[in-house]
């Protein structure tokens, strides 16, 4: 049995507040792998101290990439089966651009933009009792700020950060071109990462220069809508447990 632990889908406009939760669930849906869902707000329950994590035949695993790599060998699915060796290399590079660079611009846009922070604070911490409702958000935001600084993105000026994000989106738009998916007529593993990050940027009402940059690429907007339809359609075919 496969059970995934993800954030509760409380943020309108996106399947989940966490892009890596979306990535994991999208891959499972596209591969047609049945799974059950548990909602959590406590990263300490997972072996990597992050959400999402999964429980596979009683064993808990963390990190969306490691979970999916493990499932490839267990249930023998491969969304990249039709890719050439060169395309697999390009797919790997694209996923790293999305998850290891663009993600941190997304993180900045959510947690460091004051208007967006008000929404995020209410979403994640609004149900906490006093005085935790005031104390925990401040500590959490400070932790994210420190993470951004340690990673390097937080050392840049605001306009520099969004310029880096816009460059990543430009590269994605150029790579996608007029193809339905990044590597042709069918979605592959790279599409799970791309959809997860793009719907995180485009879908919610949260505003930022990053969102405006994404919306300036009609092919990325159409792609996100196309992937969203696949995500929803595949979900209806599976028996999910809330």
Beta strands, then each sheet from edge to edge (+ up, - down):
strand 1: 2-6
strand 2: 36-39
strand 3: 53-56
strand 4: 59-62
sheet 1: 2+ 1+ 3- 4+
end
